[in-house]
């Protein structure tokens, strides 16, 4: 029951703007909350964009009814971060109590305006899963800046205002920007830093409003006054102070400087008595002069009670897993306050958005003039929300302190508008999606989310520190007739498409080499933390390989141009071949074998340096947060060895296609013999380093574990299983190694590392299927020397894979002469972690998501481990090895949801994911789509996809259509994607026993 103050509004139409730019995930047309019978009363609410709406409620309705009406009106799924505040009869600003009748709190509803504002400020904006939620938070930051609540230095203020202006008027135009600043007040002392604001604004070219919101929150969350509401008080000596509450606990300020913080883990009780606010702390044995109770004098009892209530709500929202239940009313006497937090906790919000199949809906940005300044057709407007979106983690879309902005986008003009961004989900959590198109599904993660947290981290949740905004300007809409004509001009011979695959993958490979030789070399070269011998070793090992492949790529590009008839060379007729170039360059590559053999040494030395120097480790960690490093750094170090396998597979297909009489067959067969010899020579090193690299990556995913990457230990499988405990089945992440099985749970930290609960040595372990014994489908029992564990897989095939690999690992452990090494940290090695209460045993630093914890871990919230967690699947080392061989690059056309248009994207398949670029020249991906759990099929007739060479990716309700250029490329994409989506139970090769 909502009546706009100025104009009518539908459920999907929000915040008062005529055009939409963004998405939300609440279903349209939701029924308003039920109300008790009685006379209707009008309540006026002021929104964050300064519009006012009038809502009709029953005079006996509790505050929750009014709050729910506001959230339904906004289509806001994450509404529990917000609240309704108003001035009561004492002229005090208080929050509307959701459990009490609204009219018992607001005595004069006709003369009262409630304000819909942010109530709970999370430590990391990537925990906000919806674009609409981030937009509303950005409006709150804008308001706090304007009224002087958010205190910061001029540089931060100018940068934040520049992002606000970018979201409102778009790219910098000197006249327009200057006029906009003259007519809008963003800061109390705005004129003094106007030049700084315009200097910052001109750097945001191509940045969408959603990206600007994201960057604004990234800057704001680092400020000391972010989300702080000061409550005046005095200490025992009469010193004027201010109290505040945050996700971490109770804060003490002197002026605008934080002088103390009482972490929730240190607080035993919060109370008030008359004008005194009391903080009772837990005893600290290390401090003999420790004060158990701290007293602060406030202006009145009412002031104490208002602050105490918000402390209770903050503690419950950020610390509890679910809403606290109401206490039973006493029969005779009451003691103390019955006030309690009402609403979903942060964890419940994250789980709700992750688990619900919510559809993305447009919303309006009242102050944004970007759409009205561009001549977009209705059809192109619909395309704006159809670009693949991220799902999960955390992704950087603009300037962060340690990275550069996602900046080289095509310039927009009146006639051509880049596809707009859509909202993201947290980590790899599956966000809402449509049933017939990827457009509705934010299963695509924005760059950097594969290996970097923002702040990690779609479905990313933190995800998992949440992932973040959107793939924008990823390509253009193609005309089908033009595309068909263009395709017919090219050769149709299969050998041509094999050669073209060589070209496209070589382009990607060269970009990957540049990550080491240019990007990482530039970072490490400037830092003294890296010893000169290590810098020289990496440079000497990779620079020659990079230089060689630059020449190789030029030759391949020239030959393909001749083959396609784009030069006069085709007149001579000697151009439809590629074997001669491969033979020549593979023979040249043999001369670089000595450098290739050094690459394993580079990986080991880099790990040694990071282990011995925290500064060097921080440099590598920060580098992995940069968008150019879209995979873990050590994967790039192994790329040259992996590339040899690709050459071998390409030549095998070429030789299989050619008849022996073909002029290119002899060169191709000779090249295949040479590359096969090189692969055989380096195979042992390659397998050893792949295992070592995987152990290093898993070490970053786990907390509470020591000595993971040691000689003799092999990684076998990781994945999700449900562990049967006193509380029933609980989701756990299991890691199977050649000597032990480790089980973990995902921590509620910004980094979302997996916290180890226990270790089961494989020596003398037995395994037995126990579905009938426990009545749990797909369950089996592991009997160890010290304990037994009952676990259940998600399906029969998953159970079969786990049982087979565990039995094989037990055999390896029995055959091994070396005793099993304890993996766990000293504090965990005795298996004293309570499985039922594991989450409660996490340290306060982890649970509160402190900045130091996040910066120290620098962890990514959307690695393969996190994808397996959210999609309840598993991956083996054999799957990783197969993924190394099945890498592919090239152009694909992606179908839009509500039209016949197709969007051209440069797509790279690697590491179980699709990475999307606007073109092969881009230095980093704009988005990525993890494929574990997806299925790949051909569209049915009923789907009305009347085009050739189209394949469909779908997971639950998320569906994507992609179109390739030929039968060969269609079959290749289907083949490599199936390798990631159809994890078969495979036997480990015998050579794995000799990795070390």
Secondary structure by P-SEA (a helix, b strand, c coil): ccccccccccccccccccccccccccccccccccccccbbbbbbbbccccbbbbbbbcccccaaaaaaaaaaaacccccccbbbbbbccccccccccccccccccccccccbbbbbccccccccccccccaaaaaaaaaaaaaaaaaccccccaaaaaaaaaaaaaaacccccaaaaaaaaaacccccccccaaaaaaaaaaacccccaaaaaaaaaaaaaacccccbbbbbbcccccccbbbbbccccbbbbccccccccccccccccccccccbbbbbbcccccccccccbbbbbcccaaaaaaaaaaaaaaaaaccccccccccccccccccccccccccccaaaaaaaaaacbbbbbbbbcccccccccccccaaaaaaccccccccccbbbccccccccccccccccccccccbbbbbbcccccccccccccccccccccccccccccccccccccccccbbbbbbcccbbbbcaaaaaaaaaaccccaaaaaaaaaaaaaaaaaaaaaacccaaaaaaaacccccaaaaaaaaaacaaaaaaaaaaaaaaaaaaaaaaccccccccccccccaaaaaaaaaaaaaaaaaaaaaaaaaaaaaaaaaacaaaaaaaaaaaacccccccaaaaaaaaaaaaaaaaaaaaaaaaaccccccaaaaaaaaaaaaaaaaaaaaaaaaaaaaaaaaaaaaaacccccccccccccccccbbbbbbccccbbbbbbbbcccbbbbbccccccccccccccccccccbbbbbccccccccbbbbbbcccbbbbbbcccaaaaaaaaaaaaaaaaaaaacccccccccccccccccccccccccccccccccccaaaaaaaccccccaaaaaaaacccccaaaaaaaaaccbbbbbbbbcccccbbbbbbccccccbbbbbccccccccccccccccbbbbcccccccccccbbbbbbcccbbbbbbbccaaaaaaaaaaaaaaaccccccccccccccc
